[in-house]
Amino acid sequence: MLSDRTKAGFERAPHRSLMRATGMTDEDIERPFIAICNSFNEVIPGHVHLHEVAKLIKEEVRKAGGTPVEFNLPGVCDGIAMAHKGMKFSLPSRELIADSVETMLSAHAFDAMICIPNCDKIVPGMIMGALRCNVPTIFSSGGPMAAGRLADGTVLDLNSVFEAVARYKAGKISGGELREIECAACPGAGSCSGMFTANSMNCLTEVIGLSLPGNGSLLATSEERKEFWKETARRAVEMAKAEGPRPRDLVTQDAIDNAFAIDMAMGGSSNTVLHTLAIAHEAGVPYDMNRINEISRRTPNICKVAPSSRFHMEDVQRAGGISAIIHEISKVPGALHMECRTVSGKTLAELTDGCEILDPTVIHPLDQAYSPDGGLAVLFGNLAAEGSIVKKAGVHPDMMAHKGPAVIFESQEEACEGILAGKVKAGDVVVIRNEGPKGGPGMQEMLAPTSYIMGQGLGAKVALITDGRFSGATHGACIGHISPEAAEGGLIGLLRNGDIIEYSIPERRLEAHLSEEEIAERRKNWKPVHKEIDSSWLRRYQRLAGNASSGAVLK
């Protein structure tokens, strides 16, 4: 066993002595050690119940013949960190989590690991750390939150509250109505109920082979979820005894292709691109943005979930879950590598055989696809020489192509003030720059400005481009991850108010109507925007972070 290096032989008597101090018995020490990597905290609603989840999982590990050893990791709630400087720490926390997993698995010795994440950066951070150490690992998230509901039956989620703020500011709803929405939108534990980043990443762990079916869609509060956690615990002990499969056996180029294909099919968050590229990097798998576009062009978008529709994760589960989406997309020749292995011990084909769509209004059959290509698209052009990302599934049909004058903001905060003050008009292209990994620093998510645009009724009339990124709850003509970013000297940093910006999502193109001569002239006088950074961690992150086209991994 891998754990023998810390507990076997007379030389390890001191080590065993310390283990006994934690309460371990002879029997505990002899069994496989199963790391329980838990992201429980009382800040994030998706994580607030994970201490109880860990108790259940640990009990089942013991029943299966293993010794569970729990450790905890930090986590940031993006919804609470949103729209203030706390959001700058969100993406960097992914690197802290990856480093923490690597530290714990390297400093100690475990025979397998169960990861219990639930939100945004926590999922990819744990995957990245697991790939570095390559100990048999299985993921078991806390599960999605149920959708909220008003007394009249109106279905809500977190995004509903952000948009309600803009409607209140515009005088469209009262303070009492805003409070009613605030109190009803998030009814309890779980990751926010739409196909936002957390749920998108939890779904993709199923596809990439690191979790059992249901990880992304079984509600946090359901009885089925409890059985899922128990099954995960039993499987982890089996993997420990068999010494595999290991993360690097599963996270191959074909598996990453599968993840992007299902991401396209289900209309996942644009942040999945950032995180999956980082995962590919840790797996040692070469991957670029052009390959993502190739997958998008051949993969139909057959599912739209909030914020792109009225449906939520509970509806996806009712309709057959991610397994039904995989099964349907597998009918497209060449769309998926169904022979890929998973932590279950079965291939993707074996795991999803017979998983038919149970509600075609939620998951459409291929002949009723929303579009013949995927829900995400990578745009290139002089404004995005290394690529940019748009959640095509959330864009109004009238905004699939657009040309308009730039209205420039140097930060998210400035953009929020300007949008709420009425500085943005129909036809404009809002430009938010200096919000990339280096420029932010930290590439904070920007749900507030996009929600304010929606709340003012401009969602089908205004585009937004940025070197920053958006929440998975964002919808509309919002193009993010522009690379190179302004802080690197990218063209987005040279734009001026009134410059004409044009994009075409079908053509995968994003351009500024500027001549090469004009660009060269502006570049002569360009200087990066200097921001005072009062955090030593963010200063280090700024020096080391790559841009979004490489997954914003640290160099």
N, C-alpha and C positions, 0 to 999 in steps of 0.2 A: 504494500500500500504506500501511496505517496506520503502519508502522515508518519510512516515508520522513521523517517529521518529525524523526527523530533521526539519519538517515544520508544523506539526499539533498542534493546541492548543495554548492558550495564552502564555504558557511558552516558546514557540518557536518564539515569536516575534523578539527577537534579531537575531535568525538564519535567519528568513525571511528578516529582514532588510539588512543583508549581501547579501542575494540572490538578493535583489532589486538592490544592488550596482553593480551587474554583468549585469544588464539590464533586469532581469526577471520582468514580470508583474504578477498580481493576477492570470490570466489565466495560465501562465507558471507554477506557483507554484502549482496550483491545479492539473495539469496533471501528469501522470507518468514520473519519471525522468529516462532517458535512457542514461547511460554512454557510451560515444564514446571513446573507448580505442584505440588510434591511435599511430602508430609507425613511423609517418612521420619524415624524415630528408633528408637533401640534400647531404648525403654521399653515400647512397645505391641506386643504380638504381632501385631496386625493390620497393623503398619507396618514391622516389622523387616526385611522383604524388599523394601521399596519402592525402595531404592537400586538393586537389580538390575532391578526393573520399569522404573525410569526409564532405565537403560542400554539396555534392549531397545527402549523407546519412542523414545528419542533416535536410536538407530541406524536405526529404521524411518522416522522423520521425515526424516533425511538422504537415505535411499534415495528418498523420495517427493518430494524437491526443496525441503525446508525446512531452516531452521537452528534447531535446538533450543537454548533458553537456560533452564537449570534454576535455580529458587530454591526455598527450603524454608520451611516454616511450623511453628509449635509444635503439639503435640498432647498431650492428657491421656488416660491409660488409666483409664477409670472403674472397672474392676475392681480395679486397684491403688490408686487414689485413694479407693476406697469405705471408709466407716465411720471416717474420720478427717478432719481439717480440710482435707486436700488436695482433697476432693471439692467444697469450696466454690468452687474455681477452675475446675471443669469447664464449667459453663454459661457463665460469663464468658469462657472461652477462645474460645467461638464468635464473640464480638464482636472479640476480638483478631485472629482469623483473617480475618474479613471486612474489618477495617481493614487488615490486612497485604496482602491481595489487592488492595484498592483502592490502597494505597500503591505497590505494585510495578507495577501496570498503569498507574497515572497518572504515576508518575515516569519510567517508561521507555515504550517504544512497541512493542507486539507486534501481529502480524496475526491471531493466534489463540492460544488457551490450551488446554492439556490439563491437567485437574486429576486428581491421583492421591491421593485420600483413602482412608480405609477405615473410620473409626470415628466414632461419635456426633456430637459437635459439629463435627468437621472437615468433614463433608459439607455440612451447611447453611451453615456459615461460608464455605466456598468459593463456594457458590451465591450467597449474599448479596453477597459481594464482586464476583463476576462480573456480577451484575445491576446493580450500581452503575456499572460501567465499560462494560458492554455490548459487550465484544470477543467475537467468535465463540469459543465455549467448548464443549468436550466433556469429559465425565467418564469416567474409567476407574479404578474402584476396585481395591484390592489383592485383593479376593475373600474369601469366607468360609472359615473354618477347618473342617476335617473334624471330625466328632463324635469324642469319645473313647470308648474301650471298655475294660471290665475283662476279665480273663482268661476269665470265664464268659460273655462276650458282652454284658453289660449296657452299654447306650449311655449316655454321659455328656456333660455340657457344664459350663460354669462354674457355672451355677446348682446343679448337683448337689453342688458342693463347699460352697457356702454352706449348703445344706440339711443336708449331712452334719455341719457344725459344730454345728448345733442338735441333731441326732440323737446326736452324741457327748456333748454337754453333758447331754442327757437320759438318758444311759447306754444308748442303743439300739444303738450300734456301738462297737467298740474303737478305740484309738488307731491300731492297725495298719490297720484297715479305713479309717479317715479318711485315713491317709497313702496308701493304695492308690488311693483316689478322687482325692486331690489330684494324684498323679503321672500319672494316666491321663486326666483330664478335658479337658485342652487339649493335643492332640498336636503342634501345630506352628503355623506362620505362618498368619495369616488373622484376620478379624474373628470374634468368638465365634459358635459354630456354629448357634445358634437364631435365631428371628425376634426378636432383641433390637433395640435402637435402631439400631446400626450397619448391620445387614443390612436392616432396615426402610427406612432412608433410602437405601441403595444401590439397593434395589428401586424406590423411588419416583422416583429419577432416570430410570429407564427409562420410567416412566409419564408423567412430566412432560415428557419429550422431550429430556433433556439428556445421555443416554447411549445407546449401542447395546444391543440385547437381550443379556441374559446378565450385565449388570453386577452384579446383585444375587445371582446364584445359582451362577455358575461357580466352582468351588473354587479357592482361591488357588494350590494346588499342581498343578493339572491342566494337561495339554497344551493343552486347549481354551482355557484362560485366556490362555496365551501368544499364541495366534492372535487372541484378542479384543483384547489390548493392541496388537498390530501393526495390526489393522484400525482401531482408534481413531486410531493415529498417522497412518495414511494419510488417514483422513477429516479430520483436523485440518488437514492441508496443503490439501486440497480446499476446506475452509471458508475458509481464509486467502485463497486465490486468488479465491474467489467473494465474499469479504467477508460471509459469512453462511451459515446463519442465525445471528442473534445471540440472546443469552439473553432479551431482552425481546420478541423475536418469538415465543418459544416459551412462556414462563411467563406465560400469560394466565389469566383467571378460569376458562375452560373446562379448561385444563390442570391447574389446581389442583383443580377439581372431580374430574377424573379421578384425580389422586393420592389424594385422600381416598376416592374410591370403591374403588380397589384396596386401599388401606389397610384399609378395612372388610372387603373380601372376603378378605384374607389374614391378618387378625387381627394387624396390626402393633403395634408399641410405642406406648404412650400418648404418648411423647415426640415422635412424629411430628407430633402436633397442634401442640405448642409450636413446633417448627422450621418446619413448613409455614406457619403463621401469620406467622412472622418473614420467610419467603421471600416471601409475598404482600405484606407490608409493603414490602420492598425493591423489588418489582416494580411498586409503585404500584397494586396490586389490592385494592379494598375486600373484606374477608372477615370474617365474624363466626361465633360459635359456633353460632348457630341454623342456619346453612346446613350446618354439619357434621352436625347431627342430621338434617336433611332428607335428606342423602345417605345417612346410616346407615340410615334407615328404609326406603329403597328398594333397598339393596344387600345381597344375601345373603352370609353368611359361608361360603365354600366351602373354606377352607384353614385348618388349625390346625397350627402348628409350635411346637416347644419355645420357651417353657415350657408351652404349652397342650396339647401332645401329645408323643408319642414321636418325632415326625419332626424332621429338621433340614434345613438349607439344601441339603445334598447330595441329600436326597430330593426337595425342590422342583425342583431342576434335573433330576433323573431323570424327574420327572413332567411335564416340559414347560416349567418355569420360569415367570417372571412373564408371558411372552407367552401361555402357555396360560390363565392366570388372566384376563388381559385379554380374550382371545378368548371365554372362557366367559361372563364378565360382560357382554360386548357384546351377548349374546343377550337381556338384560333391556331392554325398551324404555325409552329415556331414561336409562339408567344411566351411559353414557359418551359423550363427544364424540369420536367416532372420526376426525373430520376434522382433529383437531389435528396440527400439524406436529412433526417431531422432527429432531434433529441428523443423522439418517441421510439427510435429504432426502425421506423418505417420510412419509406420514401414519401415525397409529397404526393405522388400518385396514389399510393396505398392509403395514405391518411385521409385523402379527400374523395376517394372513390364513392360514388353514389350520393354525394352531398349536393342535392338539387336545391334550386331556389324555391323557397316556401312562400314568398310574397313578392310577386313580380312588380308591384308598385314601388318597392324599396330597392331591390336589386333587379335591374332589368335584364331580361334575356338578351343575347347578342343581337337578335333581329330588331330589338327595340332600344338599342344603345342610345345614350344621350348624344354621343358623337363617335365617329369611327376612330378617333385618336384619343390620347390620354388626357387626364384632368390637369396635368402639369406640362409646362412647355419651357424650354430654354431659348431665350432670345439673344442674338448676337448683333453686332454692328459697331459703329464708331463710338457709341456710348457704352458698349459692353463688349469690348474686344475679347474678354475671357468668359463672357456669359452673364446672364441674369435669369431670374426665375419668376414665372407668373403662374398663379393657380387658375388656369384656364377654366376649370369647372365652375368657378365662382364669378366669372366675368359676364356681364350682361351682353346679349348678342349684339347690341348697338355699339359696344365698345371693344369688339374684337380687333378693330383697327381704328386709329385715331391720330389726328394731327392738331396741335394747338400750342399756344404760347406758354413758356415756362414761368411759373411763379415759385420763386426760390426761397427756401428756408434753410438756415444753417444748422438746425437741430430739431429734434422732435418737439421740444418744449416751445420753440418759436413757431413751429407749424401748428401746434394745437391752439396757441393764442391767435394766430392769423386766421385759421379756419373758422373758429368760433366768432371772430370779429368781422367775418364777412369779406375777407380779402381774396377769397377764391370764388370764381364765377364759372358758370357753365362753359365748357369748351377748354378750360385751362388744363395744363399739365403741372401738377404740384411736384416740386423737386425737393426732397429732404436729403441733405448730404451731410458728410462728416459724421455718419452714424455706423460706419463699417466696423470690422473687428479692431482695426487700429485707430480709426478716426473717432469712434464713440467715446472712449474705447469700449469694447464689449458687445457691439452690434445688438443693442437693445431691441426687443420686439416693439412694434408700434401698432397696437390695436386702437389706441385712443384717436389718432388723427383719421384713420380710415373709418372708424365708427362715427366720428363727427361729420365726415363727408356724407355717409349714408343717412345719418340722422337729419341732415339738412336737405335731403331729397336730391342730392347731386350724384348718387351712385352710378347712374347711367349717363352722366354728363361730364364727369371729371376723371382724369387719369392721375395716378400717383407713381412716381419712380423714386428709388432710393438705393443708396449703397448699404443701407441697413436692411432689416428684415421685418417680417410681419408675424403677428400671432397667427396660429392655425385657425383662429376665429375670424380672421379677416376675409372679406369677400369684396369683389369689385375689381376694377381695372388697376390693380396694384402690382407693380413690377419691382421686385427687390433683388438683393444680393448682387447688385451691379459691380462687376469686377473688370478692371482694377478700380478700387474705391478712390474717393477724393483724396484721402490722406496719402495715397501712393502716387498721386499725380494723374489719376484717371480723368477722362474728359468731363465727367459729371462735376468735378471741382472747378472747371473752367467756364461753366455755363453762366449766362447772365439773364436777368429778368427779360422776358419777351422773346428769347431765342425760341425758334420753332422746333418742337420735338415731335417725332413721328414714330409710331410703332405699328407692326402688323403681327398679331399672334399667329395667324395661319402661315405667314411667311417666315416666322421665327426671327423677326428683325426689329431692332431698336436703334434709331438714328437721331442725331442732332443735325439740323440743316445749317452746317457750318463748313466752309471751305477748309482745305488743308492749310492754306496760307493764314486764314484767320485763327485757326487752332494754334498754329506755330507761334503767331504773334502773341496770343494770350498766354501761351505757356512761358514765354520769356519773363513775364511779370508775375507768374504764379508763385505763391508761397503757401505752404500748408497752414491750415488754421491751428493756432496754438490754443490748447485747452489746459487749464490748471487741473491737475489730477492729484487729489489728496489721499489716494490709496496706493500703498506700496505694491499691493497685489495687482491692481489695474495697470500700474506703470510697468511691471514685469510683463504682464499679459500683452500690453501694447507693443513692447519691444519684440516679442516672440511670435505673435499671431500672424498666420498667413491669411490671405483673403478668402472670400466665400467660395471661389471656384475650386479650392482645394479642401473645402470642409472647415476652414478656419482652424486647422490644427496648429499646434505650437511647433515652431521650427526648432 
